[in-house]
Amino acid sequence: MAVANAAMELFKGISGLDKVVLREPSGCSAEATFKPPKAIRGGIPICFPQFGSHGALELHGFAKNRFWSIDTNPPPLPANSVAKTFVDLILKPSDKDLKIWPHSYEFRLRVALAPGGALILTSRIRNTNTDGKPFTFTFAYQTYFSVSDISEVRVEGLETLDYLDNLKDRERFTEQGDAITFESEVEKIYLSTPIKIAILDHEKKRTFVLLKDGLPDAVVWNPWDKKAKALMDFGSDEYKHMLCVEAAAIEKPISLKPGQEWKGMQELTVVPSSYCSGQLDPEKVLQG
C-alpha cells in the first residue's frame, strides 16, 4: 500500500495487530498498535470524546478502542517543520459510535518524529454534523512515562497551581510551592498549566520535557500498590516504574459548531540530566 513517507512502515505485530513504525534518519523510532474492544495499556492512549468517567460514555471515551485508518495522501508538513517523518491517522464515527455519541466528526492525528527523537502528536478534531448541531468533548493524551523508581521522580512546572483531586470527588485544592513528588496514589487534574512540564528521573539521570499547545490542563496519575493489584492488565509492582502526565482539556470542555476545528499538540523530548547532583536547573528546562 502507499504510505505517507518512506520512513513509515506498516507491519503485522503480535496477534496480528496492525503496527505502524516511524523511523527518523538519526535512528529514533516510534510505533503504535490498535485492537478493540480493549485499549492497550501504556504508550499514549487518546482520551476522546470523554475524559475519565464523568459522562455517559465508557471510561476515557471510545477513541482509544477503535481502529484508525491511515491517510495515504496526507497534507504536507509545514515548510518550517523540523519533523520530516510522520503518519496521519484518521478516525470517523461508526454506526455503533453514533448510537452512543450522536455526532459526526473527523479526528485526524498526526504522529511525527523530529531529529533527536522528539515525538510530536497533533490532533485536529472537526465537527462534520450536517444537522447544524454543535458538540462538546473533553480530551487527553494519556502519556505513560517509564521511570526507574517513582519515589525518585519529581515533576516541575505545576507548583502553586489549582487542581481537582479525582480521589476526593474532584474537590478543588491548591498545590504547594515545591516540586511534585510521590509517596502514595495520585490522580489530579491541574488547571491553567504552563506550556512546558518537566518530569525528572533522578536515578536514570534524564528528564522528560512535555511541551503542549491547546491543552490547558494536565493530569498526573499513579495507581500505587493497592489499585495496581486490582487492575487486570497491570502488574502489582509496575506502579513503581511508571507515571502518567497527560496534556488535557477537561475543566472547560471544547465546543465546536459544524465546520469548526480544534487543534491540540503535544511534543515529548528527553534530555540527559544530573539533577541528583544539583547540576540541572529545572527552571532552565521549563523556560528553555
Buried (B, 14 or more C-beta within 10 A) or exposed (E): EEBBBEBBBEEEBEEEEBBBBBBBEEEBEBBBBBBEEEBBBBBBBBBBBBBBEEBEBBBBBBBBBBEBEBBEEBEEBEEEEEBBBBBBBBBBBEEEBEEEBEBBBBBBBBBBBBEEBBBBBBBBBBBBBEEEEEBEBBBBBBBBBEBBEBEBBBBBBBBEBBBBBBEEEBEEEEBEEEBBEBEEBBBBBBBEBBBBBBBBBBEBBBBBBBBBEBBBBBBBBBBBEEBBEEEEEBEEEBBBBBBBBBBBBBBEBBEBEBEEEBEBBBBBBBBEBEBBEEEBEBEEBBEE
